[in-house]
Amino acid sequence: MDSTMWLYIALAILIVGLIVAGIGVGLFLKGMKEPLKEIKGSVNNLKERVDKLKLETTSLQHTTNELKEDMQVKSEKVSLFIDAAKGTKNSVVDLNSSVRAITVDVTTRVDQSKENAVQVDQWSNTVVGLVGLWEHRKNAKKRTDSYYPEAAAENEQLRIQ
C-alpha cells in the first residue's frame, strides 16, 4: 500500500469522526432543549413568586405603618385621658372604656395580621404600663386625701388654745 492510500484512509477516518462528533453534539443539544425549557419555566415561576413576595411585603409594611400611626394616636389619647383624669371616678370609667376600645381594636388587628404580633405586643405592654402608672397616681392621690388622726388632734388643740 502506498502512502496516498493511507492518507485517504486517515482522511476517511477523520471525516467519520467529525460526522460522529457532529451527530453527538446535535443529540446533546437536542437533549438539552427540554431541560433548558424546564429551567426557564422554573426561573419564571421563581421570578413571579419573588414579585408576589415583594408586593406582599410592601402591603405588610403599609399595614404596619398604619398600625403604628393608629397606636401612636391612641397612645396620645390615652395620655390625654390620664392627664385630665386627676382621680375622678368618671375619668377612671372613661379611661377604662378607652383602654377596652383600644384592646378590642388591637385584638381585631392582631387577628387580621399575625405578622405584626410582636409590635402589637410591645404596644400592649406600653398601654399596660400606662394603666399601671394611672393606678399608681390614683393610689397616691388617695393616700394624700386620707384621714390622719395625729394631724386632726393637732388641729383640735390649736383651736382650743
C-alpha positions as CSV (number, residue, x, y, z in Angstrom):
1,M,0.0,0.0,0.0
2,D,1.2,3.2,-0.8
3,S,1.2,6.4,1.2
4,T,-1.6,8.0,-0.7
5,M,-3.9,5.2,0.3
6,W,-3.0,5.7,3.9
7,L,-3.7,9.3,3.5
8,Y,-7.2,8.6,2.1
9,I,-7.9,6.1,4.9
10,A,-6.8,8.7,7.5
11,L,-8.9,11.3,5.8
12,A,-11.9,8.9,5.8
13,I,-11.4,8.1,9.5
14,L,-11.2,11.8,10.2
15,I,-14.4,12.6,8.3
16,V,-16.3,9.7,10.0
17,G,-15.0,11.0,13.4
18,L,-16.2,14.5,12.6
19,I,-19.6,13.2,11.5
20,V,-19.9,11.2,14.7
21,A,-18.9,14.2,16.7
22,G,-21.4,16.4,14.9
23,I,-24.1,13.9,15.5
24,G,-23.1,13.7,19.1
25,V,-23.2,17.4,19.5
26,G,-26.6,17.6,17.7
27,L,-28.0,14.9,20.0
28,F,-26.6,16.6,23.1
29,L,-28.2,20.0,22.1
30,K,-31.5,18.3,21.2
31,G,-31.4,16.5,24.6
32,M,-30.6,19.8,26.5
33,K,-33.5,21.6,24.8
34,E,-36.2,20.2,27.2
35,P,-34.2,20.6,30.5
36,L,-33.4,24.2,29.4
37,K,-37.1,24.8,28.9
38,E,-37.9,23.4,32.3
39,I,-35.2,25.6,33.9
40,K,-36.5,28.6,32.1
41,G,-40.0,27.8,33.4
42,S,-38.7,27.4,36.9
43,V,-36.9,30.7,36.7
44,N,-40.0,32.4,35.5
45,N,-42.0,30.8,38.3
46,L,-39.4,31.9,40.9
47,K,-39.5,35.4,39.5
48,E,-43.3,35.5,39.8
49,R,-43.0,34.3,43.4
50,V,-40.4,36.9,44.2
51,D,-42.6,39.6,42.7
52,K,-45.6,38.4,44.8
53,L,-43.4,38.4,47.9
54,K,-42.3,42.0,47.2
55,L,-45.9,43.0,46.7
56,E,-47.0,41.3,50.0
57,T,-44.0,42.8,51.8
58,T,-45.0,46.3,50.6
59,S,-48.6,45.6,51.7
60,L,-47.4,44.4,55.1
61,Q,-45.2,47.5,55.6
62,H,-48.1,49.7,54.7
63,T,-50.3,47.9,57.2
64,T,-47.6,48.1,59.8
65,N,-47.2,51.8,59.3
66,E,-51.0,52.3,59.6
67,L,-51.0,50.3,62.8
68,K,-48.0,52.3,64.2
69,E,-49.7,55.6,63.4
70,D,-53.0,54.3,64.8
71,M,-51.4,53.1,68.0
72,Q,-49.5,56.4,68.3
73,V,-52.7,58.4,68.0
74,K,-54.5,56.2,70.5
75,S,-51.5,56.4,72.9
76,E,-51.7,60.2,72.8
77,K,-55.4,60.0,73.5
78,V,-54.7,57.7,76.5
79,S,-52.1,60.2,77.7
80,L,-54.6,63.0,77.5
81,F,-57.1,61.0,79.5
82,I,-54.5,60.3,82.2
83,D,-53.6,63.9,82.5
84,A,-57.2,65.1,82.5
85,A,-58.5,62.4,84.9
86,K,-56.8,63.6,88.2
87,G,-58.5,60.9,90.3
88,T,-62.2,61.4,89.5
89,K,-64.4,58.4,89.2
90,N,-65.8,59.4,85.8
91,S,-62.4,59.8,84.4
92,V,-61.4,56.4,85.5
93,V,-64.5,54.9,83.9
94,D,-63.7,56.8,80.7
95,L,-60.1,55.6,80.8
96,N,-61.3,52.0,81.3
97,S,-63.6,52.2,78.3
98,S,-60.9,53.8,76.1
99,V,-58.5,51.0,77.1
100,R,-61.2,48.5,76.4
101,A,-61.7,50.0,73.0
102,I,-58.0,50.1,72.2
103,T,-57.7,46.4,73.4
104,V,-60.6,45.4,71.2
105,D,-59.1,47.3,68.2
106,V,-55.7,45.7,68.9
107,T,-57.2,42.3,69.2
108,T,-59.1,42.7,65.9
109,R,-56.0,44.0,64.1
110,V,-53.8,41.1,65.6
111,D,-56.3,38.6,64.3
112,Q,-56.1,40.3,60.8
113,S,-52.4,40.5,60.7
114,K,-50.5,37.8,62.7
115,E,-47.2,39.0,61.2
116,N,-47.4,42.2,63.4
117,A,-48.0,40.3,66.7
118,V,-44.6,41.3,68.1
119,Q,-45.2,45.1,67.5
120,V,-48.7,44.9,68.9
121,D,-47.3,43.1,72.0
122,Q,-44.9,45.9,72.6
123,W,-47.6,48.5,72.3
124,S,-49.9,46.4,74.6
125,N,-47.1,46.4,77.2
126,T,-46.9,50.2,76.9
127,V,-50.6,50.5,77.4
128,V,-50.5,48.2,80.4
129,G,-47.6,50.3,81.8
130,L,-49.6,53.5,81.3
131,V,-52.6,51.9,83.1
132,G,-50.3,50.9,85.9
133,L,-49.0,54.4,86.1
134,W,-52.5,55.7,86.3
135,E,-53.4,53.3,89.1
136,H,-50.2,54.4,90.9
137,R,-51.2,58.1,90.6
138,K,-54.7,57.2,91.7
139,N,-53.4,55.4,94.8
140,A,-51.0,58.2,95.6
141,K,-53.9,60.8,95.5
142,K,-56.0,58.5,97.8
143,R,-53.2,58.5,100.3
144,T,-52.9,62.2,100.3
145,D,-56.7,62.5,100.8
146,S,-56.7,60.1,103.7
147,Y,-57.5,61.0,107.3
148,Y,-54.6,61.2,109.7
149,P,-55.6,61.2,113.4
150,E,-52.4,62.9,114.6
151,A,-52.9,65.8,112.3
152,A,-56.6,66.1,113.4
153,A,-55.6,66.1,117.1
154,E,-53.0,68.8,116.5
155,N,-55.6,70.9,114.6
156,E,-58.1,70.4,117.5
157,Q,-55.5,71.6,120.1
158,L,-54.7,74.6,118.1
159,R,-58.4,75.5,118.0
160,I,-58.7,75.1,121.8
161,Q,-55.8,77.5,122.6
